[in-house]
Amino acid sequence: MRAVKENRTPDFSRFTCAAVCGNMSAEELQDKVNMRKKLEKAQTLHPYPVRFYKGNGYVTYINDPAKGKRRIRAATEESLWVHLADWYENQTRRKDVMLPEVYAEWLETKRTPRNGSNIRRIEKSWEAYYVNEPLSKQIITAKMKDLTAKDLRIWAENLLRKNDPCDRKKFYRMFSIIKNCFEYAMDEDNAYITENAWEKAQKKINRELIVAKDTPLDEEQVFTDKERQLLKKYVYEDLEKYPHNPTSAGLQILFLLETGLRIGEVCGLKFSDLKGSQLSIQRQANNNGVQEWTKTTHGRRDIPLTDEARRILQDVADYNEKHNLHAEWIFQSGNPNYDYRLSYHAASRKLEKLCRRIGTVSKSPHKLRKTCLSILLDNPNVNDRTVQRFAGHADLSTTYRYYNFERRTKEEQAEAINEALKL
């Protein structure tokens, strides 16, 4: 099809987007002037003619760094030149883009109504390892296209040496940002760079600078049956000994042992979540507030309550009544700063004291969850899939890998091995 006409020097004053008239506000006038400058700049940079084809509109070509020479078209001459103006402006910007700009754009794509805590962790890592880290000054002030794999490898290794020892988890916190930023910059929708230098650099980082994390000892991860008995004994002793102490943190600890809940889940429990012998898990809470969703979609679940769990709940209800706590939450306090919920850290503080009393290493409330799930996995009458659903895990491998620990003492383990190997 032959071109009907060709136009290398369009009259931009005819374009609505750049036309100026007398009744415009100062802001509107500035927008028109800026667009006219963009169009004129595009005209000086654009090497190909614009042709009009009957039935096909206005057609020209651009030199795309990612795809080579490619054809573009538009229904009107104005819309084609506006597209060219935006494209050349972006190309100019892409040549000069730096890591902080890409980081800000990438982080915005990650924000959702439900991942505020994850965003805060990313922001803390950005501040610690990039903005406030002298070793990173060269990385965040250079144009991304000018950063070589060698530059990035040397920077990463120096950062690892400064933060020694560094395990894989710490490595991820330090470098997941630059990894994601380079991938974002390489994406064809952005095309800020044409080569992923970090991908090459990461392959050459000296792996001896990354230490293997020691396998946690079972006795540091779970409570033995004897320790569980002592926890229960001391919790109820304290309730008797300190009747005017306004905290049900001890009862919360015992409830965690019976339900295997995450501490955030138990902090957000309401009495309305009780459905007979079932407990509906549908939210989580911390000292910053309540979120009407669980950690994952599989975290929203109904779990059966043991006889002991129901007894603990009755003790909690009695405790609340005794201390005139009448909020909707199961585990309450008199503190309005947390909407009268028990503090997110109350169980941690109480458990730390109890661990000292029973003579075991200090353990977090999450170890109560690990203990509960390990007990269930040990029981031959409870199917592993049941444990997975009880825990709120998406995959059974998560339950096996992170929640299956030996709860017996070394003496009990030795006796079990002795019995197993007998002829």
Residue pairs with C-beta under 8 A, 6 or more apart in sequence:
1 53
1 54
1 55
1 56
2 53
3 51
3 52
3 53
4 51
4 52
4 53
4 54
5 51
5 52
6 49
6 50
6 51
6 52
7 49
7 50
7 51
7 52
7 77
8 49
8 50
9 43
10 43
10 50
10 77
10 81
12 18
12 36
12 39
12 40
12 43
12 81
13 19
14 78
15 39
15 78
15 81
15 82
16 78
17 32
17 35
17 78
17 82
18 32
18 35
18 36
18 39
19 32
20 29
20 32
20 33
24 32
35 82
35 85
38 85
38 86
38 88
38 89
39 81
39 82
39 85
41 85
41 88
41 89
42 81
42 84
42 85
42 87
42 88
42 89
43 81
45 88
46 60
46 62
46 84
46 88
47 63
48 60
48 61
48 62
49 60
50 58
50 59
50 60
50 77
50 80
50 81
51 58
51 59
51 60
52 58
52 59
52 77
53 59
56 73
57 73
57 74
57 75
57 76
57 80
58 73
58 74
58 75
58 76
58 77
58 79
58 80
59 71
59 72
59 73
60 71
60 72
60 73
60 80
60 84
61 69
61 70
61 71
61 72
62 69
62 70
62 72
62 84
62 87
63 69
64 70
64 191
65 91
65 191
65 194
66 188
66 191
66 194
72 80
72 83
72 84
73 80
74 80
74 83
94 145
94 190
94 191
94 192
94 193
95 143
95 145
96 143
97 143
97 144
97 145
97 185
97 192
97 193
98 140
98 141
98 142
98 143
98 144
99 130
99 139
99 140
99 142
99 144
99 178
99 181
100 140
102 144
102 181
102 184
102 185
102 192
103 126
103 130
103 177
103 181
105 184
105 190
106 180
106 181
106 184
107 119
107 122
107 123
109 184
110 118
110 119
110 122
111 119
114 291
114 293
121 173
122 176
122 177
125 173
125 174
125 176
125 177
126 177
129 136
129 159
129 173
129 174
129 177
130 136
130 139
130 140
130 177
131 140
133 159
135 155
135 158
135 159
135 162
136 155
136 159
138 151
138 155
139 147
139 151
139 152
139 155
139 178
142 151
144 181
144 182
144 185
144 192
144 193
145 192
145 193
145 194
147 197
148 197
149 197
149 198
149 200
149 201
149 204
150 201
151 197
151 201
152 178
152 197
152 198
152 201
153 201
153 204
153 205
156 175
156 201
156 202
156 205
157 205
157 206
157 209
159 174
160 166
160 171
160 174
160 205
160 206
160 209
160 210
161 209
163 170
163 174
164 209
164 211
165 211
166 174
166 209
166 210
166 211
167 210
167 211
167 212
167 213
168 210
168 212
168 213
169 213
171 210
175 202
178 198
179 198
179 202
182 193
182 196
182 197
182 198
182 199
183 196
184 190
185 192
185 193
186 192
186 193
186 194
186 195
186 196
218 405
218 406
218 407
219 360
219 361
220 361
220 363
221 363
221 367
221 370
221 405
222 367
222 370
222 371
222 374
222 405
222 406
222 407
223 231
223 257
223 360
223 363
223 367
223 368
223 371
223 407
224 407
224 408
224 409
225 407
226 409
227 358
227 360
228 257
228 371
230 357
230 358
231 253
231 254
231 257
231 354
231 358
232 254
234 250
234 354
234 357
234 358
235 250
235 251
235 253
235 254
235 354
236 250
238 245
238 250
239 250
239 251
239 319
243 322
246 323
246 325
246 333
246 334
247 333
247 342
247 346
247 350
248 316
248 319
248 320
248 331
248 332
248 342
249 331
249 342
249 346
249 347
249 349
249 350
250 350
250 354
251 312
251 315
251 316
251 319
251 331
252 266
252 316
252 331
252 342
252 346
252 347
252 350
253 347
253 350
253 351
253 354
253 365
253 368
254 308
254 312
255 261
255 266
255 309
255 312
255 313
255 316
255 331
256 263
256 266
256 347
256 365
256 368
256 369
256 372
257 368
257 371
257 372
258 305
258 306
258 308
258 309
258 312
258 372
259 266
259 279
259 303
259 305
259 309
259 372
260 368
260 369
260 372
260 373
260 376
260 390
260 391
261 281
261 369
262 284
262 295
262 299
262 366
262 369
262 392
263 344
263 347
263 348
263 365
263 366
264 284
264 285
264 286
264 295
264 344
265 281
265 283
265 284
265 294
265 295
265 299
266 330
266 331
267 284
267 285
267 286
267 331
267 341
267 342
267 344
268 283
268 284
268 285
268 290
268 291
268 329
268 341
269 279
269 329
269 330
269 331
270 328
270 329
270 330
271 317
271 328
271 329
271 330
272 328
273 279
273 280
273 281
273 282
273 330
274 280
274 305
274 313
275 302
277 304
277 305
277 310
278 302
278 303
278 304
278 305
279 302
279 303
279 304
279 305
279 309
280 301
280 302
281 294
281 299
281 300
281 301
281 302
281 303
281 392
282 292
282 293
282 294
282 300
283 290
283 291
283 292
283 293
283 294
284 290
284 291
284 293
284 294
284 295
284 299
285 291
285 341
285 344
286 344
287 338
287 343
287 344
287 345
289 339
290 339
290 341
293 300
294 300
294 301
294 392
295 392
296 392
296 394
297 394
298 389
298 392
298 393
298 394
299 392
300 392
301 389
301 390
301 392
303 390
305 313
313 330
316 330
316 331
319 325
320 326
320 332
323 334
325 332
325 333
325 334
325 340
327 339
327 340
327 341
329 339
329 340
329 341
329 342
331 341
331 342
332 340
332 341
332 342
333 340
333 341
333 342
333 343
333 346
334 340
335 343
338 344
347 365
348 364
348 365
351 363
351 364
351 365
351 368
352 362
355 361
355 362
355 363
356 362
369 391
369 403
370 402
370 403
370 405
371 405
371 407
373 387
373 390
373 391
373 399
373 403
373 404
374 403
374 404
374 405
374 406
374 407
375 407
376 382
376 386
376 387
376 390
377 384
377 387
377 399
377 400
377 403
377 404
378 407
384 396
384 399
384 400
385 396
387 399
388 395
388 396
388 398
388 399
391 398
391 399
391 403
393 399
406 413
408 416
